Amino acid sequence: MDTVSETANDSKLSVRYYGEKTESLGDAVLHLTAVEISLDVDADRDGVVEKNNPNKGSWKWGPNGHGAVLLVNCDSETTYKKTLDSEVDEINKVSGDTLLNLFLLPEHKLLKLFLKDYIMVVGTDTLTEEVPYLGGKTELAFFVEGLRFPDKDFDGLVTINLSLLEPCGKGFPETPIFTDTVVFHISPWIMTPNTLKPVEVYVCSTNDNYTFLKSIKNLVDKCGYKLKICYEYMNRGDRWMQDELEFGYIDSPHHQFPVVLDSPRDGDLQDFPYESILGPDFGYVTRNALNEKVSSLDSFGNLEVSPPVTVNGKSYPLGRIIIGVAATRGRNMTQVVQDFLWAQKVQEPIALYSDWLVVGHVDEFMTFVPAPDRKKFRLLLASPDAGYKVFKSLQKKGHGEAEMFPGLPEVISVNEILSDKKLQAENRYVQNCIDWNRDVLKKELGLDDEDIIDLPILFKVLEEKTGPRAVAYYPDMVNMIVLGDQLGIPKPFGPKVNGRCALETEVRSLLEPLGLKCTFIDDFAPYHKLLGEVHCGSNVLRERSPFRWWNLEL
C-alpha cells in the first residue's frame, strides 16, 4: 500500500492467499492500528521528564540508581485560614511535573494527580479514572503531589499504572491489553546538623528575658543571619523554642523546601509552627501520640542529628539522628514519633540514655561543633570529671576561696564545692551515665577520643517522684547555639581568677584552637533556673545538605 495507517480501520493493509499451484484463493483486508502509549517521569533524577525511560518502573538507591522522586505537598500557599496544600483538591502553584497518559490506577491513597489545568483526576477518594484518547499524537501533562511521608506502615514507594482497555462486548467489563508503570519514592524528612550554614535564628520574647534576647540579637547580627522573634501574644510565656519544633527539609531534583516537624509536647507554643512558620514553600508535619502519654522526652531538645560520618566503611552522608530514651523502664519518646524518624531511612537513628536527667534531653550533655580537621567536627560532651579537674586546679593554685556564682545569691567557694561529698557522689553517677552514652556515640558514629572534647560541667541530683534525676549545677555550657564558627554559650558564672571566669577560660582554651569564637550569654534567671539553657530557648533554620538523599547506598 502507498501509506501506513493513520487512523483506526482505514484498510491500509491487504493480504492475498494462494493455493499449492499458486492459484489465487482470494483477498482479505487486515485492519491494524498501532498505538504507542507510555507514562513518562524523571526516572534518571536530572530534573527533566524523559521519554519512556526503561528504568521508570522500579526504584534503585545510589548515584547510579533510578526512579522518580515525589514531594509531600505539605506547605501552604494561603496565609489566611491556613490549610496544608495536600488537604485541598485544587492547586494554584506547580513546582514539578510528571507526564501521565490515559488510564491511571494508583495503588495507594498516598498521592493526588492533577491535569495541567489543575483539575484533580485521582486522589484519596478516587483511585482510578479514565482519560479518553483524543486521537492522533496526544500528550497529557499531570502534576503529582504526595500526601504522606514515609512511616511505619508506608515505605515511601508509590506505583502508578496506566492501562489501555479493550471493550469485550455488552455485559462484560473492559480488559487491559497493555499496562505501563512508573514508581515514585516520596522524599523523606531530613534533619540539618550544626555544621550546615544557618539561615535564620528563632527565639521567644518573654516578660523576663530582655537581656538574653538582646544578647542573642547581637550575636545573630554579628553573624549576618536573620532573626525571627516569637512574641508573647503567640508564645503565651512558653520560651522553649527548641522543644516545640525541629527544622528539616524535603528534596527532589526539581524542587526542595524546609519543613518544620512539630513536637507532640503541645505547650503554649503549640500554635507557632502552624500559624507562623507554615507558608508558601515552608512545609509542616507533626505526629500525635494516640494511646501514649507524652513526656518531657517528646520535646525536641531530645532530638539531634550528627554531621556526616562513616562507620566501619558505611557512609552516612546526611548524618545520623540522635534521640534520648530510658535504659529499661522509665520515660520514652512516644513510639509514633520514633516510628516516623526510623521510617525516613536516610539518617538512621541512634538511641541514647537520657532518662537519668530531670528534663531528659540529649542536648543537656552533648552537641556538635564544626572543626577544620579530622572528621570536620567535634563532639562536645558535658563532663563532671573535667569540671572537678578545673576546681581542684584552682584550689591547688591557692584560689580555693574564689567564688562560684559571684554576685548571685547562690554564691559558694571552690573549697566548699570540693568538700561536698554528696555532690561528688552525684557527679560520679552522672559521669557514669555520660560515659555510657560516650561509648555508644563512639561506636555508632565511628569516633575516636580525639574527636571528642569534654566540657567542665557539674550536675546535682534532685529527688523526683519517680526517683533521683540530674540537672546542671551551674549553666550547662554544652547547651549552646552553633552559628557557623560563632558559639553562643551559657555563661557559667564560675570562680574568677585575675578578673576572668576560670570556666570560661577553660572552654575557650578547648574550642578556640578549632577556629571557633565563644560568646558567653547570661541565661541564668530566665532559662537556667527553669532547667534550660541557650539551646533550649532557641532554634536554627539551616541550609540543606549538598548531598542528595537518593544517592545513598541502601
C-alpha positions as CSV (number, residue, x, y, z in Angstrom):
1,M,0.0,0.0,0.0
2,D,1.2,3.5,-0.6
3,T,0.8,4.8,3.0
4,V,0.7,3.4,6.5
5,S,-2.3,3.5,8.7
6,E,-3.2,6.9,10.1
7,T,-6.5,6.1,11.8
8,A,-8.2,3.0,13.1
9,N,-9.9,0.8,10.4
10,D,-8.6,2.7,7.4
11,S,-7.9,-0.6,5.4
12,K,-4.3,0.3,4.6
13,L,-3.0,-3.3,4.6
14,S,-4.3,-6.1,2.3
15,V,-3.5,-9.9,2.3
16,R,-3.8,-12.3,-0.7
17,Y,-4.0,-16.1,-0.2
18,Y,-2.6,-18.7,-2.7
19,G,-3.1,-22.4,-3.1
20,E,-0.5,-25.2,-3.8
21,K,-0.5,-24.4,-7.5
22,T,-0.1,-20.7,-6.9
23,E,-3.7,-20.1,-7.9
24,S,-5.3,-17.2,-6.2
25,L,-7.7,-18.2,-3.5
26,G,-8.9,-14.8,-2.5
27,D,-8.2,-11.5,-0.9
28,A,-8.6,-10.3,2.6
29,V,-8.2,-6.9,4.3
30,L,-6.4,-6.8,7.6
31,H,-7.2,-3.8,9.8
32,L,-4.2,-2.9,12.1
33,T,-3.7,0.2,14.2
34,A,-0.5,0.6,16.3
35,V,-0.9,2.7,19.4
36,E,2.1,3.8,21.4
37,I,1.3,4.8,25.0
38,S,3.6,5.5,27.9
39,L,3.9,7.1,31.3
40,D,6.9,9.4,31.5
41,V,8.7,10.6,34.6
42,D,12.1,11.9,35.7
43,A,13.4,8.4,36.3
44,D,17.1,9.5,35.9
45,R,16.6,12.3,38.5
46,D,18.1,15.1,36.5
47,G,15.1,17.4,36.9
48,V,13.7,16.7,33.4
49,V,11.0,14.3,32.4
50,E,12.4,11.9,29.7
51,K,10.6,9.8,27.1
52,N,10.0,6.2,28.1
53,N,13.0,5.6,30.4
54,P,13.4,1.8,30.6
55,N,14.0,2.1,34.4
56,K,10.9,4.1,35.2
57,G,9.0,1.2,36.7
58,S,11.3,0.5,39.6
59,W,13.3,2.2,42.3
60,K,17.0,1.8,43.0
61,W,19.1,3.8,45.5
62,G,22.5,5.2,44.8
63,P,24.3,7.5,42.4
64,N,23.7,5.1,39.6
65,G,20.1,4.4,40.7
66,H,16.8,5.3,39.1
67,G,13.2,6.0,39.9
68,A,11.3,9.3,40.2
69,V,11.2,11.5,43.3
70,L,8.0,12.9,44.7
71,L,7.5,15.6,47.4
72,V,4.8,15.7,50.0
73,N,2.8,18.9,49.3
74,C,3.0,19.9,53.0
75,D,3.4,23.7,52.6
76,S,0.5,26.2,52.3
77,E,0.0,28.7,49.5
78,T,-2.5,30.5,51.7
79,T,-1.6,32.9,54.5
80,Y,-5.1,33.4,55.9
81,K,-7.0,30.5,57.4
82,K,-4.1,28.2,56.5
83,T,-4.6,24.7,55.2
84,L,-1.9,22.3,54.1
85,D,-1.9,22.2,50.3
86,S,-2.2,18.4,50.4
87,E,-5.6,18.7,52.1
88,V,-7.3,20.7,49.3
89,D,-8.5,19.4,46.0
90,E,-7.1,22.2,43.9
91,I,-3.6,23.7,43.4
92,N,-2.5,27.1,42.2
93,K,1.2,26.7,42.0
94,V,3.3,23.9,40.4
95,S,6.9,23.2,41.2
96,G,7.4,20.0,39.2
97,D,5.5,17.7,36.9
98,T,5.2,14.2,35.5
99,L,3.7,13.1,32.2
100,L,1.0,10.5,32.5
101,N,-1.3,9.3,29.8
102,L,-4.8,7.7,29.6
103,F,-5.9,5.3,32.3
104,L,-4.5,5.7,35.8
105,L,-4.5,3.1,38.5
106,P,-2.7,4.3,41.7
107,E,-2.2,1.6,44.3
108,H,-2.1,3.7,47.5
109,K,-4.1,6.6,49.0
110,L,-0.9,8.5,49.1
111,L,-0.9,11.0,46.2
112,K,-3.1,13.1,44.0
113,L,-2.8,13.7,40.3
114,F,-3.8,16.9,38.6
115,L,-4.2,17.7,34.9
116,K,-2.3,20.7,33.7
117,D,-5.3,22.9,34.2
118,Y,-5.1,21.8,37.9
119,I,-8.3,19.6,37.9
120,M,-7.9,16.7,40.2
121,V,-8.1,13.3,38.4
122,V,-7.3,10.8,41.1
123,G,-6.8,11.2,44.9
124,T,-7.7,9.8,48.2
125,D,-11.3,9.1,47.3
126,T,-10.9,8.3,43.6
127,L,-8.2,5.7,43.0
128,T,-9.0,5.1,39.3
129,E,-10.0,7.4,36.4
130,E,-10.4,7.1,32.7
131,V,-8.9,9.7,30.4
132,P,-10.3,9.4,26.9
133,Y,-8.0,9.1,24.0
134,L,-8.4,12.2,21.8
135,G,-6.8,10.7,18.6
136,G,-3.6,11.4,16.9
137,K,-0.5,12.2,18.9
138,T,-1.7,13.2,22.3
139,E,0.3,14.2,25.3
140,L,-1.2,15.0,28.7
141,A,0.8,16.6,31.5
142,F,-0.1,15.6,35.0
143,F,1.2,17.2,38.2
144,V,1.6,14.8,41.1
145,E,1.6,15.6,44.8
146,G,2.5,13.4,47.7
147,L,0.1,13.2,50.7
148,R,2.1,11.3,53.3
149,F,5.7,10.9,54.5
150,P,7.3,7.5,54.9
151,D,6.2,5.9,58.1
152,K,5.9,2.6,59.9
153,D,3.2,1.4,57.6
154,F,4.5,3.1,54.4
155,D,7.9,2.6,52.8
156,G,7.7,5.7,50.7
157,L,7.2,3.9,47.4
158,V,4.2,4.7,45.2
159,T,3.3,2.9,41.9
160,I,1.1,4.4,39.2
161,N,-0.2,2.2,36.4
162,L,-1.6,3.3,33.0
163,S,-3.7,0.7,31.2
164,L,-5.1,0.6,27.7
165,L,-8.5,-1.1,27.9
166,E,-10.4,-3.1,25.2
167,P,-14.2,-3.4,25.2
168,C,-15.3,-7.0,25.5
169,G,-19.0,-6.7,24.4
170,K,-22.2,-5.8,26.1
171,G,-22.4,-7.1,29.7
172,F,-18.6,-7.7,30.1
173,P,-16.1,-5.4,31.7
174,E,-13.3,-3.9,29.7
175,T,-10.0,-5.8,29.8
176,P,-6.5,-4.3,29.8
177,I,-4.4,-5.1,26.8
178,F,-1.4,-3.0,27.8
179,T,-0.1,-1.6,31.1
180,D,2.7,0.8,31.7
181,T,4.1,1.5,35.2
182,V,6.1,4.2,37.0
183,V,7.4,4.2,40.5
184,F,8.0,7.2,42.8
185,H,9.8,7.5,46.1
186,I,8.4,10.2,48.4
187,S,11.2,12.4,49.8
188,P,11.9,11.7,53.4
189,W,12.0,14.5,56.0
190,I,15.7,15.3,56.6
191,M,17.3,17.0,59.6
192,T,20.2,19.5,59.4
193,P,23.3,19.2,61.7
194,N,25.1,22.1,63.3
195,T,27.8,22.0,60.6
196,L,25.4,23.3,57.9
197,K,25.2,27.1,57.3
198,P,22.5,28.9,59.3
199,V,19.7,30.8,57.6
200,E,17.5,32.2,60.4
201,V,17.5,32.0,64.2
202,Y,14.2,31.7,66.2
203,V,13.8,32.8,69.8
204,C,10.9,33.8,72.1
205,S,10.4,37.2,73.8
206,T,9.0,36.9,77.3
207,N,8.5,39.3,80.2
208,D,11.8,38.4,81.8
209,N,14.3,37.6,79.1
210,Y,15.1,41.1,77.7
211,T,18.9,40.8,78.4
212,F,19.0,37.3,77.0
213,L,17.1,38.4,73.9
214,K,19.4,41.4,73.3
215,S,22.5,39.1,73.6
216,I,21.1,36.7,71.0
217,K,20.2,39.5,68.7
218,N,23.7,40.9,68.9
219,L,25.2,37.5,68.2
220,V,22.9,36.9,65.2
221,D,23.6,40.4,63.8
222,K,27.3,39.8,64.1
223,C,27.0,36.6,62.1
224,G,24.8,38.3,59.4
225,Y,21.9,35.9,59.7
226,K,18.2,36.6,60.1
227,L,16.4,36.6,63.4
228,K,12.7,35.7,64.0
229,I,11.2,36.6,67.4
230,C,8.1,34.9,68.6
231,Y,6.3,37.5,70.8
232,E,4.2,36.9,73.9
233,Y,0.9,37.0,72.2
234,M,1.9,33.9,70.3
235,N,4.2,32.1,72.8
236,R,2.0,32.8,75.9
237,G,5.0,32.6,78.1
238,D,6.4,29.4,76.7
239,R,10.1,30.2,76.0
240,W,11.3,26.7,74.9
241,M,11.7,27.2,71.1
242,Q,13.9,24.2,70.7
243,D,11.5,21.9,72.4
244,E,8.4,22.8,70.4
245,L,9.8,22.1,66.9
246,E,12.7,20.8,64.7
247,F,13.6,22.1,61.3
248,G,14.3,19.8,58.4
249,Y,13.6,19.8,54.7
250,I,12.4,17.7,51.7
251,D,14.3,17.4,48.5
252,S,13.8,16.4,44.8
253,P,15.7,17.1,41.6
254,H,13.2,19.8,40.6
255,H,12.4,21.4,43.9
256,Q,13.1,21.5,47.7
257,F,11.9,23.4,50.7
258,P,12.2,23.4,54.5
259,V,9.7,21.5,56.6
260,V,9.1,22.1,60.3
261,L,8.4,19.0,62.5
262,D,6.0,20.0,65.3
263,S,6.5,18.0,68.5
264,P,3.7,16.4,70.4
265,R,4.6,18.3,73.6
266,D,2.0,21.0,72.8
267,G,2.9,23.6,75.3
268,D,1.8,27.2,75.0
269,L,4.0,27.5,71.8
270,Q,1.8,24.8,70.1
271,D,0.3,27.2,67.5
272,F,3.5,28.8,66.5
273,P,4.8,26.2,63.9
274,Y,1.5,26.1,62.1
275,E,0.4,29.7,62.4
276,S,3.7,31.5,62.0
277,I,6.1,29.1,60.1
278,L,3.9,27.1,57.7
279,G,3.6,29.0,54.4
280,P,4.5,29.0,50.7
281,D,7.5,26.7,50.3
282,F,7.7,26.1,54.0
283,G,6.1,22.8,55.0
284,Y,4.7,21.4,58.2
285,V,4.4,17.9,59.6
286,T,3.5,16.5,63.0
287,R,2.9,13.2,64.7
288,N,0.3,13.0,67.5
289,A,0.5,10.4,70.3
290,L,-2.6,8.2,70.2
291,N,-2.6,5.9,73.2
292,E,0.7,7.0,74.7
293,K,1.4,9.5,77.5
294,V,3.5,12.5,76.2
295,S,6.6,13.1,78.4
296,S,9.4,15.6,78.5
297,L,11.4,13.2,76.2
298,D,8.9,14.1,73.4
299,S,10.3,17.7,73.4
300,F,12.8,18.2,70.6
301,G,15.7,19.2,72.8
302,N,15.7,15.4,72.8
303,L,16.1,15.2,69.0
304,E,19.5,16.0,67.4
305,V,21.5,14.9,64.4
306,S,25.1,14.3,63.8
307,P,27.2,15.7,61.0
308,P,28.1,13.3,58.1
309,V,30.1,10.2,59.3
310,T,31.5,6.9,58.0
311,V,31.3,4.0,60.4
312,N,33.1,0.7,59.6
313,G,33.0,1.5,55.9
314,K,29.3,2.5,55.9
315,S,28.7,6.1,54.9
316,Y,26.1,8.3,56.5
317,P,26.5,11.5,54.3
318,L,23.4,13.1,55.9
319,G,24.5,12.2,59.5
320,R,22.5,10.2,62.0
321,I,19.5,11.2,64.1
322,I,20.1,11.1,67.9
323,I,17.3,10.7,70.4
324,G,17.1,10.0,74.2
325,V,15.2,7.1,75.8
326,A,15.0,5.2,79.0
327,A,17.6,2.4,79.7
328,T,14.9,0.0,80.9
329,R,11.6,1.2,82.5
330,G,11.0,5.0,82.5
331,R,10.1,7.8,80.2
332,N,10.5,7.4,76.5
333,M,9.9,9.4,73.3
334,T,6.4,8.3,72.1
335,Q,6.5,5.4,69.7
336,V,4.7,7.3,66.9
337,V,7.5,9.9,66.7
338,Q,10.2,7.2,66.9
339,D,8.5,5.2,64.1
340,F,8.4,8.4,61.9
341,L,12.1,9.1,62.5
342,W,13.2,5.5,61.7
343,A,11.0,5.3,58.6
344,Q,12.8,8.2,56.9
345,K,15.8,5.7,56.5
346,V,18.4,8.3,55.3
347,Q,19.6,9.3,58.8
348,E,19.5,6.0,60.7
349,P,18.7,6.9,64.3
350,I,20.8,6.3,67.4
351,A,19.1,5.9,70.8
352,L,21.0,7.3,73.8
353,Y,20.1,7.0,77.5
354,S,18.7,10.4,78.7
355,D,16.1,9.5,81.3
356,W,18.7,10.0,84.1
357,L,18.1,13.7,83.6
358,V,15.2,15.6,85.2
359,V,14.3,17.1,81.8
360,G,15.7,14.1,79.9
361,H,17.1,15.7,76.8
362,V,20.2,14.7,74.9
363,D,21.1,18.4,74.3
364,E,21.8,18.6,78.1
365,F,25.0,16.6,77.7
366,M,26.1,16.7,74.1
367,T,26.4,18.8,70.9
368,F,28.4,19.1,67.7
369,V,30.6,22.0,66.5
370,P,32.4,22.4,63.2
371,A,36.2,21.8,63.0
372,P,38.8,22.3,60.3
373,D,40.4,18.8,60.6
374,R,39.8,15.2,61.2
375,K,36.1,14.5,60.6
376,K,35.3,18.2,60.2
377,F,33.5,18.3,63.5
378,R,33.9,17.7,67.2
379,L,31.5,16.0,69.6
380,L,31.2,18.1,72.8
381,L,30.2,16.2,76.0
382,A,29.4,17.5,79.4
383,S,32.0,16.1,81.9
384,P,31.8,16.3,85.7
385,D,35.4,14.9,85.7
386,A,36.6,17.8,83.7
387,G,34.7,20.1,86.0
388,Y,36.3,18.8,89.1
389,K,39.7,18.9,87.4
390,V,39.3,22.7,87.0
391,F,38.1,23.2,90.6
392,K,41.0,21.1,92.0
393,S,43.5,23.0,89.9
394,L,42.1,26.3,91.3
395,Q,42.4,25.0,94.8
396,K,45.9,23.8,94.3
397,K,47.0,27.2,92.9
398,G,45.7,28.9,96.0
399,H,42.3,30.0,94.7
400,G,40.1,27.9,97.0
401,E,38.2,30.9,98.3
402,A,37.3,32.1,94.8
403,E,33.6,32.1,94.5
404,M,31.2,30.3,92.2
405,F,28.2,32.4,91.2
406,P,29.8,35.8,92.1
407,G,27.3,38.4,92.7
408,L,24.4,35.9,92.9
409,P,22.5,34.6,95.9
410,E,23.8,31.1,95.2
411,V,27.5,32.1,95.8
412,I,29.7,29.3,97.0
413,S,33.5,28.9,97.2
414,V,35.7,26.4,95.4
415,N,36.7,24.9,98.7
416,E,33.0,24.4,99.7
417,I,32.3,22.7,96.3
418,L,35.2,20.3,96.7
419,S,34.3,19.4,100.3
420,D,30.7,18.5,99.4
421,K,30.9,14.6,99.4
422,K,27.2,14.3,98.4
423,L,27.8,16.5,95.3
424,Q,30.9,14.3,94.4
425,A,28.8,11.1,94.6
426,E,26.1,12.6,92.5
427,N,28.6,13.6,89.8
428,R,30.2,10.2,89.8
429,Y,26.8,8.8,89.0
430,V,26.3,11.5,86.2
431,Q,29.7,10.7,84.8
432,N,28.8,7.0,84.5
433,C,25.7,7.9,82.6
434,I,27.5,10.2,80.2
435,D,30.3,7.6,79.8
436,W,27.7,5.0,78.8
437,N,26.5,7.4,76.1
438,R,30.0,8.3,75.1
439,D,30.7,4.6,74.3
440,V,27.5,4.4,72.2
441,L,28.4,7.5,70.3
442,K,31.9,6.4,69.6
443,K,30.7,3.1,68.2
444,E,27.7,4.4,66.3
445,L,29.4,7.4,64.8
446,G,32.9,5.9,64.3
447,L,34.6,8.4,66.7
448,D,38.0,8.3,68.4
449,D,38.7,10.0,71.7
450,E,40.5,12.8,69.6
451,D,37.1,13.6,68.1
452,I,35.5,14.3,71.5
453,I,36.0,17.4,73.7
454,D,34.9,17.2,77.4
455,L,33.5,20.5,78.8
456,P,33.8,21.1,82.5
457,I,30.2,20.9,83.8
458,L,29.0,19.7,87.2
459,F,25.5,18.4,87.9
460,K,23.3,17.9,91.0
461,V,20.7,15.2,91.6
462,L,17.1,16.0,92.6
463,E,14.7,13.6,94.2
464,E,11.8,13.2,91.8
465,K,8.6,11.2,92.5
466,T,9.9,8.6,90.1
467,G,13.4,8.6,91.5
468,P,16.6,10.6,91.5
469,R,17.4,12.6,88.4
470,A,20.1,15.2,87.5
471,V,20.2,18.8,86.5
472,A,23.1,21.1,85.7
473,Y,24.7,22.6,88.9
474,Y,25.6,25.8,87.0
475,P,24.7,26.9,83.5
476,D,25.2,24.0,81.2
477,M,27.8,25.2,78.6
478,V,27.3,22.3,76.3
479,N,23.7,23.5,75.7
480,M,24.9,26.2,73.2
481,I,23.7,27.6,69.9
482,V,26.1,27.0,67.0
483,L,26.1,29.6,64.2
484,G,29.0,28.7,61.9
485,D,32.2,29.4,63.8
486,Q,30.3,31.6,66.3
487,L,29.1,29.8,69.5
488,G,26.5,31.3,71.9
489,I,27.4,29.6,75.2
490,P,25.5,29.8,78.6
491,K,27.6,32.0,80.9
492,P,28.7,29.6,83.8
493,F,29.4,32.3,86.5
494,G,32.5,30.4,87.5
495,P,35.2,31.4,90.0
496,K,37.2,34.4,88.8
497,V,41.0,34.5,88.7
498,N,42.6,37.7,87.7
499,G,39.2,39.0,86.8
500,R,38.4,36.2,84.4
501,C,35.9,33.3,84.8
502,A,38.0,30.1,85.2
503,L,35.3,28.0,83.5
504,E,35.1,30.4,80.5
505,T,38.9,30.4,80.2
506,E,39.0,26.6,80.1
507,V,36.2,26.3,77.5
508,R,37.9,29.0,75.3
509,S,41.2,27.0,75.5
510,L,39.4,23.9,74.3
511,L,37.4,25.4,71.4
512,E,39.2,28.5,70.1
513,P,42.1,26.4,68.7
514,L,39.5,25.0,66.3
515,G,38.8,28.5,64.9
516,L,35.6,28.8,67.0
517,K,34.6,32.1,68.7
518,C,32.9,31.9,72.1
519,T,30.3,34.4,73.2
520,F,29.0,33.7,76.8
521,I,25.4,34.6,77.2
522,D,23.7,35.2,80.6
523,D,20.7,32.9,80.7
524,F,20.8,32.3,84.5
525,A,17.5,33.7,85.6
526,P,15.2,33.3,82.6
527,Y,16.4,29.8,81.5
528,H,18.9,28.0,83.8
529,K,16.8,28.4,86.9
530,L,13.9,26.9,84.9
531,L,16.1,23.9,83.9
532,G,17.0,25.0,80.4
533,E,19.7,27.0,78.6
534,V,20.6,28.9,75.4
535,H,20.0,25.9,73.1
536,C,16.7,25.1,74.8
537,G,15.5,28.6,74.2
538,S,16.4,29.0,70.5
539,N,16.2,27.2,67.2
540,V,18.1,27.5,63.9
541,L,16.9,27.0,60.4
542,R,19.8,25.9,58.2
543,E,20.6,25.3,54.6
544,R,20.0,21.8,53.2
545,S,22.8,19.4,52.7
546,P,24.5,19.4,49.3
547,F,24.2,15.6,49.3
548,R,21.0,14.4,47.6
549,W,19.3,11.7,49.6
550,W,18.5,9.4,46.7
551,N,22.2,8.9,46.1
552,L,22.5,7.0,49.4
553,E,23.6,3.3,49.0
554,L,20.9,1.5,51.0
